[in-house]
Structure formats: structure tokens, C-alpha cells
Amino acid sequence: MHTQIPHLLLLLLLSISTAAAFSPADHHLIACGTAAPSIVDFDHRTFTGDGSSPSLKSTASLPLNNTDPDPNLPPIYHTARVFTSPAYYKFKILQQGFHLVRIHFHKFDFNYVGPTCHDQFHVSANGYVLLYNFSLSKGFYTSTVVIKDFMIWVDQNEVEIRFIPADKTSFAFVNAIEVISAPKDLVSDGYMRYGFESVYRVSVGGVKVTPFNDSLWRNWVPDDEFLKLSDGSEMSYKKLHFGGRINYRVGGASREVGPDNMYNSARYIIGLNGTVPKMNMTWAFPVKNGFSYLVRLHFCDIASISIGMIYFNVYINGNLVYEDLDLSSLTNYMLASPFYADFVVDSEKLSDVIRVDISPSKSSMPHAVDGILNGLEIWKMNNSMSSLDGEVCVGQLELKGQSGGQMNRLLSLTAAVCLLAIAFLVMRRKTEAKALVGWSRVPTDVSEIDLKSGYLKSTVVNV
């Protein structure tokens, strides 16, 4: 005898399965410089102490404890591992594909290392330069805690993260390391030849989203410092917080792409006195030249009272990338359902700012929402030297700190080898780019949109 499951119970089971926590195949959390077997951070995550972990590979390192730790900082920042010579951590990988590499830095009293030493070092991972001449002592960072978020493609059975002092009088250090296999839908496999660094992760119209409220343990900052207001625009720039349920769809954006607490807030444009306003919502983000950037825009219509009433235009650096964007048609005609789109800003077309504009379109209607944005991410892409920080390749890093004529000759030879490898890589990428659908102009016709998946068939547009 077959028993029919009641409709409400079926919906409840679906809801539970949808909200299930992300469980990555590879999940390495390392607290550095501690002999304790494990440390639990403020987000209730357990970090393994590197003193009892086989991942640390170093012949000379110094574990340091902060004798006067800030009680407001998580315990992973109460210790650090210091290196006066090149060292590395090696992590076994079970699942190939994109991996999140998150590195935590907090410099406290490091006088034990030596009065003439200073923190300045390089970091690499699996052939990518992640950080070059990095230092917390030079005043580049306003916060005492710096978290560097990267994503690299791993096609081996291990991830090796190297820490290399910049010269004979410098040292490297690290407080904690995370290596986590990324969800399949976080970024397309078509970008397997690229490494990424998260430069901005913004919750538009909302408050800060902490790792505790994000299934990938990310921070999302408010957009206020990036928003550019013009005269009278604050009358039509509306903030909104949504108390209902975010409708994640099968095949659409998941909670790993963007958390509820980001999608349930937004800024939107709405006209006054029954008119469509002639204005833009504008955000500007300073960036470093010499790199291309992937810009991801997050949309979720939490403002409309009915489907089919929101149309607007989207611009990136003045280029129209969406005309008459209709969120209803992209979300199977469901309100409060997330949709995201990716755009690549080419390094050759970049000044030092990435600007995003949302504006009403010719199809916008009075008494309706005329533009909305919920979140935004900007990821730096590696340059032709497989570097995310500087014009240098991995093969040069350890030679930079050496001295003497022989080392200089070796450095020149290594640079020449790097240049040959770069030339080959550039030629291969040009060949691949011709066949890569993602590097096309943005479709402006809804028929070119994959409605089932909820994002563009050609998800990446070169602007």
C-alpha cells in the first residue's frame, strides 16, 4: 500500500534539504603557532593546531603567543607562526576543482624575532603568486586583522602554500589558514586556468554579514562608503530589508553563491509622484591597475508587489551590459528569488576604478520599482605571470631575497624562463578565448537567457 505524502510535508522536506549546510570534501582549518590540538573560533569552527598537524613543512619556524591578546578577537589571532626562511604548508586534496584559500594575519608583539627584523614576505600556492612584498607594518592596512581570500583551481592531490621572507632581514608569519573545496556553482569550470582574489564583497543596503551567517564563512560589508549620491538622489534611493523567505531555486543561485542575509536587503529606485525618475544608483570601487576583474552582481526582487513590473538598465564603467533587465523572466516568475550575473572588466580598458550604475530603462513604469541591487563582488584575476600581486612569477620569489652575482644571473635566467612560459600561456588563452562562449557580448533578448538555471547561458561578458 502506497502512502501519499501530504503537500505541506513535501514542501517542509524540500525546505530542509535546501537549507542543508554546505559540506565540502576538503575542509582544512589550521591555527598557526599553537601546540594545542584544536582551537574553536567565534563562529564555532574547529581549527587544528599546526603544532600537531602534519601539514606544516618547515625546518626553522618560531611559534608565538600573544601575551596580551584582545578578548574581542577570535582565538586564532592569539598565536602566530613566524618564518625566517622559506617554509610551506601542504594539504591533501580529495576533490579536484576550485578551492578557497583563506589566509589570516594579525601582527602583535613580534620583538622575539629580532629588533632589526621586519615583516615583509611573499606567499604562493600551486604556481600562483598570492601576495608579493606583503607587510602589516607599513601602514597599508587600517585594520589590525587582515584576511586574504583567494580561489585557485586544483588539479593535483595537494595544495602547497609557501611563505617566503622578502630578504635577509625580513620574516614571514601567519595566524590561520583555510583550504576548502568550493561549491560547484560558485564559479564556472571555464575559469580553471585563472586564480582569483576577492577584493570587494558588498551587501547593498544592508548591514555587515559575518561568517557565522554565511555557509562559506565570508564577510560582506555594507555599501555605504562606495555609494555615490547626487543632488536629490537620496529621495529616490531606498533601502529595504525583507523579512520573508528567500526563494532559492533548483539550478539557480544557491546559499553558497550568496547568503540569505545578503539577498534580504537591497537598495532600489522608485519614482515620486507617479513618475519614473531620471537618475542612477552609482557605486565606485578603487582597484589596482594591471589586472582584469570579475564583477558579480546579485539581484533578488524583494521590493516589487507583483511579478513583471521591474525593468531597469545596468552599466559597468559606462558600458551598457543589461538593457531592460526583467528579473521576473530570469527567476521563473518568482519574487524574492536570487539571480546573479558575472562580467569581466579587461585590464586594458580599466583606469583605477570600477563603477556600477543601476538606472530606470525605457520600459520602467510609474508606481513600480525602477532598479534594484542586493549585492556585489569584485574578484581580481591573475595576470599573465600567474600573479595576483605584482609583476613577478612564482619561480622568482625565493630568488628575490638572495644576493650576489651568481644569484643575479640565476634570477635573470628564471625571469627569461617565466617570460617564455607567459608567452606560451598568452597564446593558448587567445586560442581558447575564440571558442569560449563566456567571452561574448551580453544578450539583451530574454530568449538568449537560460531560464532554468537563472543566469545567462553566456555568464561572463568582457566589458
N, C-alpha and C positions, 0 to 999 in steps of 0.2 A: 504493500500500500504506500503510495507516494503522498507526502505531506507538502502542501504548498506553503512557501514562506511568505508571511504577510508583507505587504508592500513597505510599510513603515520599518519593519525589522530589516528588510533588504537594504533600505536606504541607510539604516543605522550601521549595518555591517560594512557597507561601501564607505561610509564616513570614517569608520575606524581604520579600515585598510588604507584609505587615502592619507590619513593623518599619521600613519605609522612612521616612526623615526627612521631617518636615513642610517643604514648600517653598512659602512664602507668595507670592502675586502681588505684594504690596507689601512691601518689606523695606528700610526706610531706617534706617541706623545712622550717627549723626553724633557725632563727637568735637568738642567745642566749645573754641574758643580756641587752636587749633593751626594752624600753617601746613603741617604735614606732610600729604602726600596721604592717608595712612591710618595707623591705629593698630590693632594686634592686641591684644585683651584676653586675660585669663587663660583665657577659655572658647574661645579660638581663633576668635573672631568679629572680622571686619574692620570697623572704624568709619572712615568718611570724614571727614577734617578739614574743619571748616566754613570754614576759610580758602580752601579750593579747591573749595567746594561752592556751587552757585547757590541753595541753599535759604535761606541767611541773607539777611534783608532789614533792614538797619539803616544809618542814616546816622551813628550815633555809638556805637561799641562799643569795648571795650578787651580784647584778648586777654592773658591772664595765664598765666605758667608758675610752677609751684611750684619754688622754688629748692632746697628740701629735701624731696623727695617721700618718702612712706612706701613702701618697697620691697614691703610686703605688700599694698598697694592696687594694683588694676589701673591701667594707664597712662592710661585715660580720665579718671582723677581727678587726673592730674598737671597738667592745664591747665583753664582755665575761660574763659568769655566773660562779660564784665560789661557791663551796660547802664545808663546814667544817664538814658535817656529810653525811651519805648515802642519796642519792636522786635519782630520776628517772624521765624519760620522758616516756609517754605512748601514743602510736599511734594506732588509729583504723585502721583495715585492712579489705579491701573489697574483695581481691582476694588472696586465699591461694597459696603458692608456694614459689619459691626463691625470696628473696628481697635483694636489695642492701642497705647496711647500711654504710653511709659515714660520718665520724666524722672529724671536722675541729678544729685544735688547733693553736693558736698564743698567746704566752705569752708576755704581755707588762708590765707596771709598776703595780705590784700586792702588793705594800707595804701596801695598805689599809687593807689587810687581817691580817697582823701582822708581826712584824720583825723577829720572830722566826719560822714562818711557811714556809713550802716549798711545792712545787707541787710534789706530788707522790701519785698515785692513781691507782685503778683498774676500768675496765669497763666490763660489761657483757650485754648480750642480749639474752633473751629467752633460758636460760640454757647454753649458750656458754660464756666462758671467752674470751673476745676480747683483752684486754690489762691487763697486770699484772705489778705492780710497775712502771707504766709509768711516765715519767718526762721529761719536756723540759729544766730543769735547770742543768742537769748533764752532758751536753756536748755530748750526744749520737747522736744528730742530728745537721747537718751543716746548715740547713735552719731554719729561724725563724717561718716559716709556715710548719706544718706537717698535711697531710691529710691521714687518715687511711680508707682504702677501704675494706669492708667485704661483704660477701654474705652468708645469712643463709636461711634455709628452715623454712617457717612459716605455721604451720597447725592450728593456732588459729586465733582469730579475733582481735588480737592486737600484737604489738611489744613493749616490755618494755626494755629500755636501762638504766642501772643503773651505777651511778658514785659513787665510794666508796673511801674515803681517806684511805691511807695505814696505818696510825697510828694517834695518838692523836695530833701530831704536824704537820700534813700534810693536804693539801686540794686538792680537785679536781676542774677542770674547763673545760669549753668547749665553743667554739665560734659559732659553727653552726653544725647542724645535718641534714642529708638527709636520708629518708627512702622511697625507690622507688621499686615498684614491677618490677622484672626482666623480660625481654622478654623470651618467652617460649624456644627459640632456643639458649639462652646464655649458658646454661648448662643442661645436661640431668637430668630428674627427678630421674634417678637411683642413684643420689648422694644426695637424700633428707636427708640422715642421717649425712651428713657432712656439716660443716661450712668451709668457705674459707676466706683467706686474700690475697688480691692482693699484691705481693711482688715486681714484676717487670712487667712493661708494656712498650714494646720497639717498636719503629718504626725503622726498619732496613734500613739503607741507606738514611733516611730522616731527616727532622727537627722535632722539638717538635710539637706534635699535642695537641692543647689546648681544654678545654671543649667546647668552642664556636664552634669547628669544629667536635664535636663528639656527636652523638644523645643520648648517655648515660652520657655525661658530664665528660669524663675521660681525664686524661693526659697521653700522650705517649711520652717517652723521646727518644732521638737519641741513637743509639747503640755504638757510638764511644768508650766509656770507657770500654765496655765489649768485644770488638773485639780484638782478639789475632793475631797479624801479625807475620809471619815468614819471613825469608830472601827471598826477591824477590816476596813475595806473593802480595804486593801492585800492581805489574804489571798485575795481573790477577783478583784481587778483583775490581770489577767495581761497582760504584754507578749509579743508574738510577732513574730519575724522569719521570713519564709518564703523558703526557698532555691530553690523551684521556679519554674515559668514562670507568669506572669500570663496568663490566657486571655482576651485581648481578642476580643470577638465582633463580627462584621459587624452594624452597626446599633446596637451598644451603646456604652458609654463607650470612647473612643479614648485613645491615649497623650497626645494633646493636651489632653484633658479632665483626665487625671491620669497621672503617670509611674509606671513600674514601681516605682521606689524609694519611692513613697508607698503604693501598694497592697500592697507585700510586707511591710508592717509594720502592726500593729494593737494595740489593747487589747481584751480580751474578758472576759466574765464566765463563770465556770464554778463550779458548786457544789462543796462539800466534803462528804465522807461520804455521797454519793448523794442529796443534797437540792438543791432549787432555791433559791438564795439570795434573800432579800428585801432587795434593795439596788439602788441606782442607780449608774451611772457618770455623773459630772456634770462639765461644763466650763462656765466662766463667762468671758465676753468683754466688757470695758468698751467702750461705744460712745458716740458723741455724739448727744444728743437732737436732734430736729427733722428727722430723715431716716428713710426706710424703708430696710430692709436685706434683701438676698437672702442666704439661708443655704443653702449647698450642702453636703450630707452625702455622703461617699464610703464605700461598703461593698464589701467583697470577702471572701468566706468562705475565708480561708486557715487557719482553725482547726479546722473540722469534719473528721471522718474519713469521713463519708458524707453524701450529699445528704438533704434532707428532715428534718434533725434540729435546725435552728436556728430558733427563734421568739422574738421579743422586741418590746418597745414602744419608741417614740421620742417624746420630748416636746421642745417648744421653748417656753421661757418658761412652763412648766407646762401647755401645751396638748398634748393627745394628737394627734399628727399621723400616727402609724402604730400600729396595734394588731395584734398577732400577725404582725409582719412576717416573711415567709418568703422568704429570699434565693434559695432553690433555684428557686422558681417564677418568679422575676424574671430568672434567668440561664440559662433553658433547661436547668435541672437540671445545671449545670456548676459544679464547685467552682473556687475561685480565679479567678472571673470578675467583673469590676467592674460596679457598678451605682451610680448617683447619683440624688439627688432634690433639688429646689430648693423652698425655702419663703420667702415674703416676710413679714417682720415689719413690720407697719404702724407708721408713726411715731406715730400716735395711741394705740397700745397698748404703746408702748415706754417703759421707765424709762431707765436708763443702763447696762443690762447685758443681753446676750443669753445665755441659759442653755440648754444642750443636755443632755438626760438620756437614757441608754440603760438599760433595765431588763428583767428577765425578764417574760414575759407568762403568762397562764393556760394557754397551750399549751406553755410551756417544759418540757423533760424533764430528769430527773436524768441524770447522766453524759453530758451534752451541753453544747454551747456555748449560753449563755443571753443573749447580747448581744455585739455587736461594732461597732467603728467604726475605719475606716482613715485617714480624712482629713476635713478640714472647711475650708470657705472662707466668709468673710463679705465681701460687697460692699456698700458704701454706694451708694444710688441717689439721683440728683439730686432736689432739692426742686422746688417749683412755680416757682421762679425760674431753673430750669435750672442750678442751682449745686450743686456738691459740697462747698462750703466757704463757709458764710456766707449771710446773707440779703441777697444782692446779685445783680443780673443783669449780664451782660456789658456792656451799654450804660452802666453806671455806673462801671466800673472806671477808665477813663482820666480821668474827671471827679473822682474821689475825691481825686486829688493836686493839683487846681487850687485856687485861692483867689480871693476877690473876690466882690462881689455878683452880677455877671453870671454867674459860674460857678455860684454857689449857685442862682440861678434856673434855669439850664440843667440843673443836677443835679436839681432838683425836677421839671422838665418830663420829664427822662429817666426818673425814678422813676415818674412817672404813666404814661408810655408802657409801661414794664415791667409795671406793675400791670394795665393793660388787656390786655396780651399774656398775662399769667399767668391772668387770669380766663377768657380765651378757651381757653387750654390746659387749665385745670382742667375746664371744661365739656365739652371734647372728650374728655378722658380718661375722665370719668364715663360719657359715651355709649359709648365704646369698651369700657369695663370690663364693661358689661352683656352684650356679645357675646363677650368674651374668655374662652375655656374655662379658661385657666390660673388665673383667679381664683375657683376653686371650692373646696369643702371637699375634704379628702383622701379618696380612695376607701379603704375598709377591706376591700373584697371583691376577691380576686385577679382576678375576672372583669373588673374595671374597669382592669386593668393591661395595657399593650401589651407582651406577652411578646417579640415580635420585636425591638423597639427596646431593651428592657431598662430602660425607665423609664416613669413614669406618662404616660398619654395627656394628662392634665392635670398637667403637670410642676411647676406652681407653685401653691402654696397660701397664701392670705392668713391669717396667724395673729396 
